[in-house]
């Protein structure tokens, strides 16, 4: 967010929490991307704030509530207030449990796979309307095809990404394997290591597809511990996901630090994987 938006977003979170009877006089920014993640003190609540136009907060709140009730390893909403979306000053604010992080370290692949398996098992019990994973692939294709949005992408790289997204998206979709509700982006940045074990966050990317699409976002070793994996499909999904995140790094509006450097590095990895 722009600095002026950050100030307004923080104010929206503070006033929302205060109006709900939570003791709050300070906020620490934990993460700043398409939404702002804040730790509110002294009530010790996690607030997520996004512009109204960009939010899918209601979907995320309802899904989190149902998954927690099913015993799935996902971050819970703040129990002291009603589990709903709050709108204030052009922002939507959702309030979540704050989990004190455990000393950071590499998550054992077997633990990661077990937690993801539990999440998938719980997700199979839910019937919620979500996009198909190929819809997200198509969004990346449209970005690559739009020279105005990706002006710095060289012609050869544009062709590589477009062909990879198109061919692998189609090949995986035509395999005809089992599909289900997925997290969509269960990479390490969306996994909390807590005293309660591993918990997944950021459910707004949920989609339908094969579990291998989710596994493609996790460290490679995780797939070795997940039961029943189609390793050929997983390899294809890894290349596909790499092509998707590479496309996003070439968006002229991308604000990820070192995003362009990563985009260049990942293009080389895609060529090596396909070669």
MARKOLFI-717608 format. One line per 2 residues: number of its first residue (from 0); their letters; for each residue x, y, z negated of C-alpha. Coordinates in steps of 0.05 Angstrom, whole numbers, plus 32768, in hexadecimal, padded with zeros to 4 digits. Each point is the difference from the previous one (the first is absolute). Layout:
NUM = A = X/Y/Z | ...;
end
This chain:
0 = XX = 8000/8000/8000 | 8014/8048/8009;
2 = XX = 8016/8024/7FC1 | 7FC1/802A/7FFE;
4 = XX = 7FD5/7FC0/8007 | 8027/7FDE/7FC9;
6 = XX = 7FF0/8038/7FCF | 7FB6/7FFD/8011;
8 = XX = 7FFF/7FB4/7FFD | 8020/8000/7FBB;
10 = XX = 7FCE/8034/7FE8 | 7FC7/7FD6/801C;
12 = XX = 8019/7FC2/7FDA | 8009/8027/7FBF;
14 = XX = 7FBC/8020/8002 | 7FDE/7FBE/8013;
16 = XX = 801F/7FDA/7FC7 | 7FF2/8038/7FCF;
18 = XX = 7FB7/8003/8015 | 7FFA/7FB6/7FF1;
20 = XX = 8018/8009/7FB8 | 8047/7FE8/800A;
22 = XX = 8037/8025/7FDB | 802C/801D/8037;
24 = XX = 802F/803C/8002 | 8038/7FE7/802E;
26 = XX = 800B/7FD8/803F | 803E/7FDE/801C;
28 = XX = 8004/7FF2/804B | 8011/7FB7/800A;
30 = XX = 7FF7/7FFC/804C | 7FF0/8032/8037;
32 = XX = 7FE9/7FE5/8044 | 7FBC/8003/8021;
34 = XX = 7FE6/8003/7FB9 | 801D/8019/7FBF;
36 = XX = 800B/7FD0/7FC7 | 8004/8020/7FBB;
38 = XX = 800A/7FEA/7FB8 | 7FD2/8029/7FD4;
40 = XX = 8016/800D/7FB8 | 7FF3/7FF8/7FC6;
42 = XX = 7FC5/7FD4/8015 | 8030/7FD5/8029;
44 = XX = 7FD4/7FF7/803D | 8016/7FF6/8049;
46 = XX = 7FDD/8030/8030 | 7FFF/7FF8/804B;
48 = XX = 7FED/803E/8027 | 7FF4/8006/804B;
50 = XX = 7FE0/8034/802E | 7FB6/7FF0/800A;
52 = XX = 8009/7FF9/804C | 8035/7FC9/7FF9;
54 = XX = 7FE3/7FD5/7FC8 | 7FE3/7FBB/7FFD;
56 = XX = 7FFE/8003/7FB5 | 7FBA/7FE5/7FF6;
58 = XX = 8012/7FC0/8024 | 8040/7FF8/7FD7;
60 = XX = 7FDD/800C/7FBE | 7FC9/7FCE/800D;
62 = XX = 8031/7FCC/801A | 802F/8008/7FC5;
64 = XX = 7FC6/7FFA/7FCF | 7FE9/7FBF/8020;
66 = XX = 8046/7FE2/8006 | 8011/800F/7FB7;
68 = XX = 7FBE/7FE0/7FEB | 8016/7FC2/8027;
70 = XX = 8042/7FFD/7FDB | 802B/8016/803B;
72 = XX = 8044/8021/7FF4 | 7FEE/8047/8012;
74 = XX = 8005/8041/7FDA | 7FC1/8010/7FD9;
76 = XX = 7FD8/8040/7FFD | 8003/802B/7FC2;
78 = XX = 7FD0/7FDF/7FCF | 7FEF/803F/7FD7;
80 = XX = 7FD9/8020/8039 | 7FCC/7FEA/8033;
82 = XX = 8021/7FDC/803B | 7FF0/802F/8038;
84 = XX = 801C/8035/8030 | 8002/8048/7FE8;
86 = XX = 8001/803A/8031 | 801D/8044/7FEF;
88 = XX = 801C/803B/8028 | 8004/7FD9/8041;
90 = XX = 8021/7FC3/7FE0 | 7FE8/7FBC/7FE9;
92 = XX = 801C/7FE8/7FBE | 8000/7FB9/7FE6;
94 = XX = 8018/7FEC/7FBB | 8027/7FC0/7FF2;
96 = XX = 8022/7FDB/7FC7 | 8048/8016/7FF8;
98 = XX = 8030/7FC5/7FF9 | 8042/800D/7FDE;
100 = XX = 8033/7FE4/8032 | 802D/7FC7/7FEC;
102 = XX = 804B/8009/800B | 8006/7FFF/804C;
104 = XX = 8021/7FC6/8021 | 7FF5/7FD1/803A;
106 = XX = 7FBE/7FDA/7FF9 | 800C/7FB5/8004;
108 = XX = 7FE4/7FE9/8044 | 7FD8/7FC7/7FDF;
110 = XX = 7FDE/8031/7FD1 | 7FF0/802F/803A;
112 = XX = 7FE3/7FC7/8029 | 7FD7/7FE6/7FC5;
114 = XX = 7FE2/8045/7FF4 | 7FF0/800A/8049;
116 = XX = 7FE0/7FBB/8004 | 7FD4/8012/7FC3;
118 = XX = 7FEC/8041/8022 | 7FEE/7FDC/8041;
120 = XX = 7FD8/7FCB/7FDA | 7FD7/8036/7FDE;
122 = XX = 7FF7/8027/8041 | 7FE2/7FC3/8022;
124 = XX = 7FC5/8004/7FD0 | 7FED/8047/8016;
126 = XX = 7FD7/8014/803C | 8011/8048/8010;
128 = XX = 8002/8023/8044 | 8048/800F/8013;
130 = XX = 8027/800C/8041 | 8022/7FC6/8023;
132 = XX = 804C/8001/7FFE | 7FFF/800A/804C;
134 = XX = 7FDC/8042/7FF5 | 803E/8019/7FDA;
136 = XX = 802C/7FE5/8038 | 7FD7/8027/8032;
138 = XX = 800A/8040/7FD8 | 804B/7FF6/8005;
140 = XX = 7FF9/7FF4/804B | 7FDA/8040/8009;
142 = XX = 8035/8026/7FDA | 8037/7FE3/802C;
144 = XX = 7FDA/8010/803F | 7FF4/8049/7FEC;
146 = XX = 803E/8027/8015 | 7FE7/803F/7FDE;
148 = XX = 7FFF/7FDC/7FBC | 8042/7FDB/800C;
150 = XX = 8029/8031/802A | 8044/7FE8/7FE9;
152 = XX = 7FF4/7FB7/8012 | 802B/7FEC/803C;
154 = XX = 7FDE/7FDF/803C | 8023/7FBD/7FF6;
156 = XX = 7FEE/7FFF/7FB6 | 7FB9/8014/800F;
158 = XX = 7FFA/7FC6/8030 | 801F/7FD0/7FCE;
160 = XX = 7FD0/8013/7FC8 | 7FC3/8002/802D;
162 = XX = 800F/7FBB/801E | 8010/7FE2/7FBC;
164 = XX = 7FC1/801A/7FDF | 7FD4/7FEA/803A;
166 = XX = 801D/7FBB/800B | 8008/7FEB/7FB7;
168 = XX = 7FBF/801E/7FE9 | 7FDC/7FD8/8036;
170 = XX = 8028/7FC0/7FF4 | 7FF4/7FFF/7FB5;
172 = XX = 7FB6/8011/8009 | 7FF7/7FC8/8032;
174 = XX = 801F/7FCA/7FD4 | 7FBC/7FF2/7FE2;
176 = XX = 8019/7FF3/7FBA | 7FDB/800D/7FBF;
178 = XX = 7FF4/804A/7FF1 | 7FEB/8023/7FC0;
180 = XX = 8001/8042/7FDB | 8048/8018/7FF8;
182 = XX = 8024/8036/7FD8 | 801B/801C/8042;
184 = XX = 8043/801A/7FE5 | 8017/7FD7/7FC3;
186 = XX = 8048/8018/8007 | 802C/800A/7FC1;
188 = XX = 7FEB/8049/7FFD | 7FB9/7FEA/7FF3;
190 = XX = 8012/7FCF/7FC9 | 8006/8015/7FB7;
192 = XX = 802C/7FD8/7FD0 | 7FDC/8006/7FBE;
194 = XX = 7FFB/7FDD/7FBD | 7FC1/7FE0/801D;
196 = XX = 8028/7FE3/803A | 7FFE/8017/8048;
198 = XX = 7FC6/802C/8014 | 7FEF/8018/8046;
200 = XX = 7FEB/8048/800E | 7FE9/8029/803C;
202 = XX = 7FC5/7FD8/801A | 7FEC/8033/8034;
204 = XX = 8025/7FD8/8036 | 7FD5/7FC2/7FF9;
206 = XX = 7FEF/7FDC/8040 | 7FEE/7FBA/8019;
208 = XX = 8032/7FD0/801F | 802E/7FC5/7FF1;
210 = XX = 8025/7FFF/7FBE | 8041/8001/8028;
212 = XX = 7FF2/8049/8012 | 8003/8011/7FB6;
214 = XX = 803D/7FD5/7FF4 | 8024/8025/8038;
216 = XX = 8001/803E/7FD4 | 8022/7FDB/7FC6;
218 = XX = 804A/7FEE/7FFA | 8012/7FC5/802D;
220 = XX = 800C/7FCF/7FC7 | 7FB9/8008/7FE8;
222 = XX = 7FE6/7FD9/803C | 8029/7FC4/7FEB;
224 = XX = 7FD8/7FFB/7FBF | 7FBA/800C/801C;
226 = XX = 7FDB/7FBE/800C | 7FE6/7FEE/8045;
228 = XX = 8023/8036/8028 | 8003/7FFC/804C;
230 = XX = 8049/8015/8006 | 7FFC/800C/804C;
232 = XX = 7FC6/802F/7FF5 | 8024/8021/7FC6;
234 = XX = 803C/800F/802C | 7FD2/8020/8034;
236 = XX = 7FDD/8028/7FCA | 8042/8019/7FE5;
238 = XX = 8014/801B/8044 | 7FBA/801D/800A;
240 = XX = 8001/8024/7FBD | 8046/801A/800E;
242 = XX = 7FE7/801D/8042 | 7FC5/8021/7FDC;
244 = XX = 8029/8022/7FCB | 8034/8014/8034;
246 = XX = 7FC9/8022/8028 | 7FEA/8028/7FC3;
248 = XX = 8048/8019/7FF6 | 7FFE/8021/8044;
250 = XX = 7FC0/8027/7FF2 | 8013/804A/8004;
252 = XX = 7FDA/800B/7FBE | 8022/7FC7/7FDB;
254 = XX = 801C/801A/7FBE | 8024/7FC2/7FE6;
256 = XX = 8047/8014/7FEA | 8032/7FE4/8033;
258 = XX = 7FC5/7FE9/8029 | 8021/800D/8044;
260 = XX = 803F/7FDB/7FEB | 7FD7/7FC5/7FEA;
262 = XX = 7FD9/8002/8041 | 8040/7FFB/8028;
264 = XX = 801B/7FC8/7FD4 | 7FBF/7FD8/8006;
266 = XX = 7FFF/8006/804C | 8043/7FDC/8000;
268 = XX = 7FE4/7FCA/7FD1 | 7FC4/7FF6/802E;
270 = XX = 802E/7FF6/803C | 802A/7FCF/7FD9;
272 = XX = 7FC3/7FD9/7FE8 | 7FE3/7FFB/8046;
274 = X = 8043/7FF1/8020;
end
